[in-house]
Amino acid sequence: MDFQEAFSKLKNLQQLESPDEVRDLRPHRVRTGILDPTQLAYAALCQIELLRLYAPNLPWSGRDLDGAFTTFSEAIDLLHSASDQPDIVSAVTELLSKMTGLQIAGCIEELPHPEKFVVDTFDAAYRAAHTPNISSRARYLICQLLSQIVDEMEYEIPDDAVCLFLDQFNGEAASLSREIAQNCPRVEERVKKYFLALLDDTEANDRFDQAAELAKGVIEHSFPVFELSLPLFVQRLEMLLPEARAMAVKVIGWTLVSHPAIHDLEFHRWVKRSLDASANVRVAWVRVAANCLSRSSLEIDYTDVWNSFFGCLNDSDSKVRAAAAGAVALFVNLADPPKSLEQMLVPRLRDKSVTVQSKALDAALDLYNVSSCTWVPKAVLNMVYVYNQKSLDLLWGLTLEMCDITHEPSYKVARSVVTTLSYLDSKAAKAFSAVYRNHVAIAKALSHFLESEESQHDTLLEWISNRLYDSRIKVQLSQLTTEQQEVLKLALGPSPSNEVYENSQEYLPKAISPLVIRYGGYLEQNTSSFIELLDDSQLGEASASLLSEIAAGFPKTVVANADQLVKRALQNDKALCILSAIANELDGELEADDKFWQHIEEKVFSRDENLTQHAVKLIALLGPGNLLSEVTNEIMAMVLETPSASALAALNTLYMESPTTILSHSDASLIPQQLIKIIQSSGDDEVHIVAMHALVARLRAIDSRPNSYSSKAEPVLKFFRKVLDDGKAGDRISSEAAALWFKLASAYVKQTDFADVARLQPIFSVSMAASLIRELRDSHLSLIYTPLLFLDEKLFQLVEVGIPTLEKSDHDIGIMFAYLLYYVAAERVPLAVTSASIKRFCWAAVTEKTLEAAYHVASRIKQFRDVRDPPAAPDLEPTPSSKRLYAVSELAIKILDRHMRFAGLTFRATISKPMALPRKVYQSCSSAAASQLVAETEFLSELGSPEEIAEVCDDLRKRIHSLSQAHAKTKKRRSQRPATPNKNATPS
């Protein structure tokens, strides 16, 4: 029988003319069959319709009535077992609606076994209510049905059914759930029993979260139901599991908010959790405590809570500090917040953790917006370092709001703006556009700041050029609106010249790299426009640089415009170079005609080496096979007969891009000797340098088998060493040879047994390292890191062997010393670099000349200021980073003690904050070094209060005075000593 069809007929009937019409739908007949879920749902709907049609005179036997109600409970269970079938869920929801509308609970008393239906219905309803995707309407109807049953029945509700009411305290059925719970006898004991079962399951941590959520709902809606269960949570404040303690902290905190009058002992046990060993428990306490404090009443003295909360603002764990700083925002509506709130929050604005800093800034600005706390602007504008983008946006908002040139903090506003410029990313463009529109006062403040901070001028100009170039790529700077020009002039100083507009293009390429990173999506849509700008007289170079950056970061974007580049390359060499940059991404396919390849072939033999290399690369990777053979033959002939820089550059490119073609040429075996001959001959330095690069490229081309690399590399390494040791080559060639030698040596060392030190000595020496440093010290500072990799326990022996040869290379070894200090302090090399062998190296090599060289190098390296700050208090346990810093500091002091003249200079350049050193390290330096440090007011100002500085200075003066007296006595004694004749002197 199709119950769905039967239901559609029944629901449209107003009354039954004859009971025989629905004889097959009688409950006892329905129960005799096996029904699938759909039929079961509609069978239940048929039964409820029959009840409607028969009412008020029901001609059913007890057997029929029992069958109908059994069908109802089974259908309700379908909400759980068939929750993924919308038709069934819809049918059962309709069934629940009809059951509650007919008040069928009154029929339960007539059932043969009413208690069985109650238990089955509650069980089915409990499972259905806990189904994740059940609708809120179905959940409400379930509670309404059970509420009717509770009102009509005198039977006790099953204990498990109480769980359903607890769950519904947080849902739409909360009012019905409270009503059911209040009508349940001994509901407090049942709730306690339920929580006890949850809390005793210590193996399932998710039970703690479930218990906390249920407790929160019960506390908010019906605290008397929960009151008997509260001691269970108090006991778990001191359990071993941190999850249990965190759960208990939350529940008791919610109790304090809703019903603050709890026992004093329970309250103090809860406050002590602010010092819990687990950071997660402290975080939970901070959040719920802030909620309590924001709703504080007169029933409880919250002094202890405030003190504990302030303690969490200074917690050692950044998670706790962040939670406490963020929770301060809850106090915006307090009528009388504690005066110490400002004192405790301001340090968090300068916290070393970015997250804490951001949370503190959010809270401070909330306090400022709601209660206009006067201390907030000053505290925010004193934030010297801002790393977080959200913090930047908030800082900009406050800056724009406060910027009025007539106000006292205008200088601080300007300083904040200029400092923030260094950290801005794409989102800040919107903020700066507001400056253009409405805030000329910002520019005025900037100009005041720039009058005293000239070093910021270039940075600001570059940044503004970046923004202009980004926002209107096709608009020249001379076409700015009058308002924009006025702002730009004010920002660049009181009297800028027209050179700002004429020469700003040179700043645009500097802004391109960060632009590519920040605006990838924007560039993908506008690459075609940038290609058109290649012919622009003013923006052509900048557009070429921009396209090169896009090709490196977003190659597919440029590949999509390859056809446009092919057409442009016939008239513009910049387009040819861009094509070369994406050649590897084109998979050997480029749609180009013979005219294009003829043009590329002509560029192979141009005088521009860079253009030659790009042209050869295109032919090698994308050109026709016959063209590559012809070009290879011509290049080989030129190299062997009349070598030029362009021909050698082309040869170099062939070795890198098409090694098989060049190595299979009939004259390939003649190339090595020809290159060596060119290098050793006199002539153009440029030709010699390109020849050296070609020699290295050939070596890499034949390195198809890793195991054979070292044997093939050794002759080339020895040749470069010979070039350096002969001393006949000029400085430029020697420097280039040193750099190439080092690149090969790096790869050579990786495949060599370090234990075989003796065999490596002829190849590696400190003199070679000194030559390399001489080459790299000005233009390739970042590569200096690589030589320091050799300073490990085994290879360092080679450095020590070469130390005696450095007596005439003080300048070079001084540079190595400076970089050594920097990289150790900046955590770029292992801490083992500060081992005894490194100290021996420094002691043996350091002289006054080397220290002077070290200082000049140090003064040019901005990264010296990037060393991480160690703990401010000497008595704290040093972190690995601070231990590293202390080790370098002690090393510097010991060495610089012997060279008073450079003590303060090199020391200050190496360590960003001298106060971070323990006092005992500072006091260990000799009087000579101390005398120089006394003069360093910047250093002394970091030591502490004026009284402490005066005490230190007095002590230093006494030591210096005693040193000068001892020095005078020594000098007098030496002057009175008779001269010793030289026994080896030759008689005249």
Beta strands, then each sheet from edge to edge (+ up, - down):
end
